[in-house]
Amino acid sequence: MTHNYQQQADLIHQTFGIPVAVFGMTDQPIYSKGNAGHRSLTLIAIEIASDWKDPYFGAVPYLEAMRSLDQITDNYYEDSAADVVRYFLANANTWRGETARAVKAELKTILKGAK
């Protein structure tokens, strides 16, 4: 799956109603503001929410937490972002399809890089 600026800008606009201007940059993902080498967890959560229309109730709190996280090194109250992502993955077994496989693989790669 290819992520690009326009797709991510469209997701932000659809989810939050915030228009995002994109000027000719269409082939690179939007990375976290801390330059962690991965897409922002917020953007990943937006993509998940746009694809998984009826998420499993156990995954919802972790998906919501991911919306407020940027980097895997951030914290969500007392939990690390890495723990939030792990808990999300543990509760995302019913999310299936091409997008699900690609995003889950991306999250697992991010977790491996956090160690």
C-alpha positions as a Markdown table, in Angstrom:
| # | Residue | x | y | z |
|---|---|---|---|---|
| 1 | Met | 0.0 | 0.0 | 0.0 |
| 2 | Thr | 1.4 | 3.4 | -1.0 |
| 3 | His | 0.7 | 6.3 | 1.3 |
| 4 | Asn | 1.1 | 9.8 | 0.0 |
| 5 | Tyr | 0.6 | 13.3 | 1.1 |
| 6 | Gln | -2.6 | 13.8 | -0.7 |
| 7 | Gln | -4.2 | 10.6 | 0.7 |
| 8 | Gln | -3.1 | 11.6 | 4.2 |
| 9 | Ala | -4.3 | 15.2 | 3.8 |
| 10 | Asp | -7.7 | 13.8 | 2.6 |
| 11 | Leu | -7.9 | 11.6 | 5.6 |
| 12 | Ile | -7.2 | 14.5 | 8.0 |
| 13 | His | -9.9 | 16.6 | 6.2 |
| 14 | Gln | -12.5 | 13.8 | 6.3 |
| 15 | Thr | -11.8 | 12.9 | 9.9 |
| 16 | Phe | -11.4 | 16.3 | 11.5 |
| 17 | Gly | -12.9 | 18.7 | 8.9 |
| 18 | Ile | -9.5 | 20.5 | 8.6 |
| 19 | Pro | -8.5 | 21.3 | 5.0 |
| 20 | Val | -4.8 | 20.5 | 4.4 |
| 21 | Ala | -2.9 | 22.1 | 1.5 |
| 22 | Val | -0.6 | 19.8 | -0.5 |
| 23 | Phe | 1.8 | 21.4 | -2.9 |
| 24 | Gly | 3.3 | 18.8 | -5.3 |
| 25 | Met | 4.5 | 16.3 | -2.7 |
| 26 | Thr | 2.7 | 13.2 | -3.5 |
| 27 | Asp | 5.0 | 10.2 | -3.1 |
| 28 | Gln | 6.3 | 10.4 | 0.5 |
| 29 | Pro | 4.5 | 9.6 | 3.8 |
| 30 | Ile | 4.1 | 12.3 | 6.4 |
| 31 | Tyr | 6.5 | 11.4 | 9.1 |
| 32 | Ser | 6.2 | 12.3 | 12.8 |
| 33 | Lys | 7.1 | 15.8 | 13.8 |
| 34 | Gly | 10.0 | 14.3 | 15.9 |
| 35 | Asn | 11.5 | 12.7 | 12.9 |
| 36 | Ala | 11.3 | 9.3 | 14.5 |
| 37 | Gly | 11.5 | 7.6 | 11.1 |
| 38 | His | 7.9 | 6.5 | 11.0 |
| 39 | Arg | 4.5 | 7.9 | 10.2 |
| 40 | Ser | 2.8 | 9.8 | 12.9 |
| 41 | Leu | 0.7 | 7.5 | 15.1 |
| 42 | Thr | -2.0 | 10.1 | 14.8 |
| 43 | Leu | -2.1 | 9.6 | 11.0 |
| 44 | Ile | -2.0 | 5.8 | 11.4 |
| 45 | Ala | -5.0 | 6.0 | 13.8 |
| 46 | Ile | -6.9 | 8.2 | 11.3 |
| 47 | Glu | -6.2 | 5.7 | 8.5 |
| 48 | Ile | -7.4 | 2.8 | 10.8 |
| 49 | Ala | -10.6 | 4.7 | 11.7 |
| 50 | Ser | -11.3 | 5.5 | 8.1 |
| 51 | Asp | -10.9 | 1.8 | 7.0 |
| 52 | Trp | -12.3 | -0.1 | 10.1 |
| 53 | Lys | -15.9 | 1.1 | 10.1 |
| 54 | Asp | -17.1 | -0.9 | 13.1 |
| 55 | Pro | -14.0 | -1.6 | 15.3 |
| 56 | Tyr | -14.0 | -4.2 | 18.0 |
| 57 | Phe | -14.9 | -2.5 | 21.3 |
| 58 | Gly | -11.7 | -3.7 | 23.0 |
| 59 | Ala | -9.6 | -1.8 | 20.3 |
| 60 | Val | -11.5 | 1.5 | 20.5 |
| 61 | Pro | -9.7 | 3.0 | 23.6 |
| 62 | Tyr | -6.3 | 2.2 | 22.2 |
| 63 | Leu | -7.3 | 3.6 | 18.8 |
| 64 | Glu | -8.5 | 6.8 | 20.5 |
| 65 | Ala | -5.2 | 7.0 | 22.4 |
| 66 | Met | -3.2 | 6.6 | 19.3 |
| 67 | Arg | -4.9 | 9.6 | 17.8 |
| 68 | Ser | -3.2 | 11.8 | 20.4 |
| 69 | Leu | 0.3 | 10.2 | 19.9 |
| 70 | Asp | 2.9 | 11.2 | 17.5 |
| 71 | Gln | 6.0 | 9.1 | 18.1 |
| 72 | Ile | 6.4 | 5.6 | 19.5 |
| 73 | Thr | 8.5 | 7.2 | 22.3 |
| 74 | Asp | 5.6 | 9.4 | 23.5 |
| 75 | Asn | 3.4 | 8.6 | 26.5 |
| 76 | Tyr | -0.4 | 8.5 | 26.9 |
| 77 | Tyr | -0.9 | 9.2 | 30.6 |
| 78 | Glu | 0.9 | 6.4 | 32.4 |
| 79 | Asp | 1.2 | 4.1 | 29.3 |
| 80 | Ser | 4.0 | 4.3 | 26.8 |
| 81 | Ala | 3.0 | 4.7 | 23.1 |
| 82 | Ala | 4.6 | 1.3 | 22.5 |
| 83 | Asp | 2.2 | -0.3 | 25.1 |
| 84 | Val | -0.8 | 1.5 | 23.5 |
| 85 | Val | 0.2 | 0.1 | 20.1 |
| 86 | Arg | 0.7 | -3.4 | 21.5 |
| 87 | Tyr | -2.7 | -3.3 | 23.2 |
| 88 | Phe | -4.3 | -2.1 | 20.0 |
| 89 | Leu | -2.7 | -4.9 | 18.0 |
| 90 | Ala | -3.9 | -7.4 | 20.6 |
| 91 | Asn | -7.5 | -6.2 | 20.1 |
| 92 | Ala | -7.4 | -5.8 | 16.4 |
| 93 | Asn | -7.8 | -9.4 | 15.3 |
| 94 | Thr | -11.2 | -8.7 | 13.7 |
| 95 | Trp | -9.9 | -5.9 | 11.5 |
| 96 | Arg | -9.1 | -7.6 | 8.2 |
| 97 | Gly | -8.2 | -6.7 | 4.6 |
| 98 | Glu | -5.3 | -5.3 | 2.7 |
| 99 | Thr | -5.2 | -2.0 | 4.6 |
| 100 | Ala | -5.4 | -3.9 | 7.9 |
| 101 | Arg | -2.5 | -6.2 | 7.0 |
| 102 | Ala | -0.3 | -3.3 | 5.8 |
| 103 | Val | -1.0 | -1.1 | 8.8 |
| 104 | Lys | -0.5 | -3.9 | 11.3 |
| 105 | Ala | 2.8 | -4.7 | 9.7 |
| 106 | Glu | 3.8 | -1.1 | 9.8 |
| 107 | Leu | 2.9 | -0.9 | 13.5 |
| 108 | Lys | 4.9 | -4.1 | 14.2 |
| 109 | Thr | 7.9 | -2.6 | 12.4 |
| 110 | Ile | 7.6 | 0.6 | 14.4 |
| 111 | Leu | 7.5 | -1.4 | 17.6 |
| 112 | Lys | 10.6 | -3.4 | 16.6 |
| 113 | Gly | 12.5 | -0.1 | 16.0 |
| 114 | Ala | 11.5 | 1.2 | 19.4 |
| 115 | Lys | 13.5 | -1.5 | 21.3 |
